Amino acid sequence: MRRGAGARFFGSYVNKIDAKGRLATPAAFRRVLDLATDNVIYCLPSTEEPCLECGGAEYIDYLLAMIEDLDPYSEKRVALERAMATQMTPVPTDPEGRINLPEELRKHAQLNGQALFAGHVRSFQIWNPELFAAPLDQAKKIANDAKRSLRNPKPEGDAA
C-alpha cells in the first residue's frame, strides 16, 4: 500500500461501537494508516458538521503545511492553529486496530451504537450513519456541477 502523498482513503464502512466504547477501524483504512507503525489516529471535531475529521501523521503534516502558508499573525492562521492544537486528539489503537473515542468526540459526532467511516481522499471522517445521508446528497449535487469544470491534466513536461 502506498503511504504519504500517495495513500488515499476511499469508500465508506459502518462499524458497531461495542459495550466498552471500542470501534474497529476498517481494514482498508488501517492499510493506509499502517497502524503497526504509528498506532494512533488523529481526530479533530469538524468546525462545520457533526463529524470527526481523522487521519494519520501524514494528514496532520498536510494540514500544518497549509496553515503555515498563511501570514503568521493573520486572524485565520491564529484561529486554525488554536482550533487544531486544542481539539486534535491522538487516539491510540489496539493491536486489532480498534479505537476508543473519548466521550467528547463521540458527543460531537453524535455517535451511539454505530459509526460510519467515510473516505475523504487524504483523510476520513467518522459520522453517525443516520446523519450522513443529507451531507452526502448535498455533496453529490455540488460534485455534479463541479465535474463540468474539470479539465484533462496536462502531460508531464508540457509547459503550455
C-alpha positions in Angstrom: 0.0 0.0 0.0 1.3 3.4 -0.9 1.8 5.8 2.0 2.2 9.5 2.4 1.1 11.6 -0.6 0.0 8.5 -2.5 -2.1 7.0 0.3 -5.8 7.5 -0.2 -8.9 6.8 1.9 -11.8 5.6 -0.3 -15.1 4.0 0.5 -17.5 4.1 3.4 -17.9 1.5 6.2 -20.3 1.2 9.1 -18.9 -0.5 12.2 -20.5 -1.1 15.6 -19.3 0.6 18.8 -19.1 -2.2 21.4 -20.2 -2.0 25.1 -16.8 -0.8 26.1 -16.9 2.0 23.6 -14.4 0.4 21.2 -14.7 0.9 17.5 -12.9 -1.1 14.8 -11.1 0.9 12.1 -12.0 -0.5 8.6 -9.2 -2.8 7.3 -8.8 -0.7 4.1 -8.2 2.4 6.3 -5.8 0.5 8.5 -3.7 -0.4 5.5 -3.4 3.3 4.5 -2.6 4.3 8.1 -0.2 1.5 8.7 -1.2 1.2 12.3 1.5 -1.3 13.0 3.9 1.7 12.8 2.0 4.6 14.2 -0.6 3.0 16.5 -2.6 6.3 16.5 -5.4 8.0 14.6 -5.7 11.8 14.9 -9.2 13.0 15.3 -10.5 16.6 15.1 -14.1 17.7 15.6 -15.3 19.3 12.4 -15.9 23.0 12.6 -18.8 22.7 10.1 -20.6 19.4 10.7 -21.3 16.8 13.4 -18.5 14.5 12.5 -14.8 13.9 13.2 -12.1 14.6 10.7 -9.4 12.0 11.1 -6.1 10.7 9.6 -2.6 9.7 10.3 0.6 11.7 10.8 0.8 12.5 7.1 -2.6 14.2 7.3 -1.5 16.3 10.2 1.6 17.3 8.3 -0.6 18.3 5.3 -2.9 20.4 7.5 0.1 22.1 9.2 1.7 22.9 5.8 -1.4 24.6 4.6 -1.8 26.6 7.8 1.9 27.6 7.7 1.3 29.2 4.3 -0.9 31.8 5.9 0.5 35.1 7.2 2.0 34.3 10.7 -0.2 36.8 12.6 -3.4 36.6 10.5 -6.7 36.0 12.3 -7.3 33.0 10.2 -4.0 31.4 10.9 -4.3 32.0 14.7 -7.8 30.6 14.7 -6.9 27.5 12.7 -3.8 26.8 14.9 -5.8 27.3 18.1 -8.7 25.1 17.0 -6.4 22.4 15.7 -3.9 22.4 18.6 -6.6 22.5 21.3 -9.0 20.0 19.8 -6.8 17.5 17.9 -6.9 14.2 19.8 -4.5 11.4 19.1 -6.5 8.2 19.7 -4.4 5.1 20.2 -5.3 1.9 18.5 -5.1 -1.6 20.0 -3.4 -4.5 18.1 -6.7 -5.2 16.2 -6.9 -1.6 15.0 -9.8 -0.7 17.4 -10.0 2.8 18.9 -11.8 4.0 21.9 -13.0 7.5 21.1 -13.2 9.9 24.1 -16.7 10.9 25.2 -16.2 14.4 24.0 -15.5 13.2 20.4 -18.4 10.7 20.5 -20.7 13.5 21.7 -19.6 15.9 18.9 -20.3 13.3 16.2 -23.5 12.2 18.0 -22.3 8.5 17.9 -24.5 5.9 19.6 -24.0 2.3 18.7 -22.6 2.6 15.2 -20.2 4.8 13.3 -19.7 5.4 9.6 -16.2 5.8 8.3 -16.3 8.0 5.2 -13.2 8.2 2.9 -12.2 11.8 2.2 -9.2 11.1 0.0 -6.3 12.4 2.2 -8.3 11.8 5.4 -11.5 10.2 6.5 -14.5 11.3 8.6 -16.4 9.5 11.3 -20.2 10.1 11.3 -23.3 8.9 12.9 -24.7 6.8 9.9 -28.1 8.4 10.3 -26.7 11.9 9.9 -24.5 11.2 6.8 -27.2 10.9 4.1 -28.1 14.6 3.9 -24.4 15.8 3.6 -23.7 13.1 1.0 -26.7 14.1 -1.1 -25.6 17.8 -0.9 -22.0 16.8 -1.9 -23.4 14.8 -4.9 -25.3 17.9 -6.1 -22.3 20.1 -5.8 -20.0 17.5 -7.4 -22.4 17.1 -10.3 -21.8 20.8 -11.1 -18.1 20.8 -10.2 -17.3 17.9 -12.6 -18.3 20.1 -15.5 -15.4 22.4 -14.8 -12.8 19.6 -14.6 -10.1 19.7 -17.3 -7.8 16.9 -18.6 -4.4 17.1 -16.8 -1.6 18.4 -18.9 1.0 15.8 -19.8 4.2 15.9 -17.7 6.8 18.3 -19.2 4.1 20.3 -21.1 4.8 24.0 -20.4 1.7 25.2 -22.0 
